[in-house]
Amino acid sequence: RAARSPKMMENKVFLSFTFYSTILILKMYVVAIITGQVRLRKKAFANPEDALRNGGLQFCREDPDVERCRRAHRNDMENIFPFLFLGAIYSLLDPSPTVATIHFLIFCVGRIIHTIAYLLQLRAPTRSVAYSVAQLPCFSMALQILLATTPYW
């Protein structure tokens, strides 16, 4: 059993944030692995040395399916990285553990649905609704951070 910091165990909000953040990071790794597998299956490599190793320079090319995976991954980076900052700072504001967990859960589920919709090309507006719903807790956390720091301007 791993040693646990007593301070960290006392902060239920930070534990919840850590849990959902780790799920999201693992999801990003899964998307990266899927991208690599699609590259191999479609023989569409970004680098000449990879193409040469897998059949020849003609396979140093773009593929629509690989690009879809890359866009899903880029969208994750554009949204999950800000969430990591906002959620960490928000956790320090001593919010209600229940409210904080709802924020983190909504973001996490929204991002998972967004990725599934992106990779499986689900019918619109599934992806954009998932994106929008996931943005709500981020805006809420950002607003609460700004309100908490306003007295120090």
C-alpha positions in Angstrom: 0.0 0.0 0.0 1.4 3.4 -1.0 2.2 5.9 1.7 -0.4 8.7 1.8 0.1 12.2 2.9 -2.3 13.0 5.8 -2.8 16.6 4.5 -3.8 15.3 1.0 -6.2 12.8 2.6 -7.9 15.6 4.5 -8.6 17.6 1.3 -11.6 15.6 -0.2 -11.9 18.2 -3.0 -8.3 17.7 -4.1 -8.6 13.9 -4.0 -11.7 14.1 -6.2 -9.8 16.5 -8.6 -6.8 14.1 -8.6 -9.1 11.1 -9.4 -10.9 12.8 -12.3 -7.7 14.4 -13.7 -6.0 11.0 -13.7 -8.9 9.5 -15.6 -8.6 12.3 -18.2 -4.8 11.9 -18.6 -5.3 8.1 -19.1 -8.0 8.9 -21.7 -5.5 11.1 -23.5 -3.0 8.3 -23.5 -5.6 6.0 -25.0 -6.3 8.4 -27.8 -2.5 8.6 -28.5 -2.4 4.8 -28.7 -5.4 4.7 -31.0 -3.8 7.3 -33.2 -0.7 5.1 -33.5 -2.7 2.0 -34.2 -4.7 3.8 -37.0 -1.4 5.0 -38.5 -0.1 1.5 -38.6 -3.4 0.1 -40.0 -3.7 2.8 -42.6 0.0 3.0 -43.4 0.1 6.7 -43.0 3.2 7.9 -41.2 4.3 11.5 -40.4 8.0 10.8 -40.6 10.0 9.4 -43.5 12.0 7.0 -41.3 8.7 5.5 -40.0 7.4 5.1 -43.5 10.6 3.5 -44.7 10.4 1.0 -41.8 6.8 0.2 -42.7 6.9 -0.3 -46.5 8.4 2.8 -48.1 8.4 6.5 -48.5 5.0 6.4 -50.3 3.5 5.8 -46.8 4.8 9.2 -45.5 1.4 10.8 -46.0 -1.7 12.1 -44.3 -4.8 10.0 -43.8 -8.3 11.4 -42.9 -8.7 8.8 -40.1 -5.3 9.6 -38.6 -6.1 13.3 -38.8 -9.4 12.8 -37.0 -7.6 11.0 -34.2 -5.0 13.9 -34.1 -7.8 16.5 -33.9 -9.4 14.6 -31.1 -6.1 14.6 -29.2 -5.4 18.2 -29.9 -8.9 19.2 -28.7 -8.1 17.3 -25.5 -5.0 19.2 -25.0 -6.8 22.5 -25.6 -9.4 21.7 -23.0 -7.9 19.3 -20.4 -4.8 21.3 -19.7 -6.8 24.4 -18.7 -9.0 22.2 -16.6 -6.0 20.8 -14.8 -5.0 24.4 -13.8 -8.5 25.6 -13.0 -9.3 22.5 -11.0 -6.1 22.6 -9.0 -6.6 26.3 -8.0 -10.3 25.8 -7.4 -9.5 22.9 -5.0 -7.5 25.4 -2.9 -10.6 27.7 -2.5 -12.2 25.2 0.0 -15.4 24.6 -2.1 -18.1 22.2 -1.1 -16.7 18.7 -1.8 -20.1 17.6 -3.3 -20.2 20.7 -5.6 -16.6 20.3 -6.6 -17.0 16.6 -7.4 -20.0 17.5 -9.6 -17.8 20.0 -11.4 -15.1 17.5 -12.0 -17.5 14.6 -12.9 -19.3 16.7 -15.5 -16.1 17.8 -17.1 -14.7 14.3 -17.2 -17.9 12.7 -18.6 -18.3 15.5 -21.1 -14.7 15.0 -22.4 -15.1 11.2 -22.6 -18.3 11.6 -24.6 -16.7 14.2 -26.8 -13.8 11.8 -27.6 -16.2 8.9 -28.3 -18.3 11.1 -30.6 -15.1 12.4 -32.4 -13.5 9.0 -33.0 -16.7 7.2 -33.9 -18.0 10.1 -36.0 -21.3 10.2 -34.1 -24.1 12.3 -35.5 -24.1 16.0 -34.8 -24.6 17.7 -32.4 -23.4 15.0 -30.0 -19.8 16.1 -30.0 -20.6 19.9 -29.7 -23.1 19.3 -26.9 -20.5 17.2 -25.0 -18.0 20.0 -25.6 -20.3 22.7 -24.3 -21.5 20.8 -21.3 -17.8 20.1 -20.3 -17.1 23.8 -20.6 -19.7 24.8 -18.0 -17.8 23.6 -14.9 -14.6 25.2 -16.3 -16.3 28.6 -16.6 -17.8 28.1 -13.1 -14.4 27.3 -11.6 -12.8 30.2 -13.4 -15.4 32.6 -12.2 -15.1 31.4 -8.6 -11.3 31.8 -8.8 -11.6 35.3 -10.1 -14.2 36.2 -7.4 -11.9 34.8 -4.7 -8.9 36.7 -6.0 -10.5 40.0 -6.7 -9.8 41.4 -3.2 -6.1 41.0 -3.9 -6.0 43.1 -7.1 
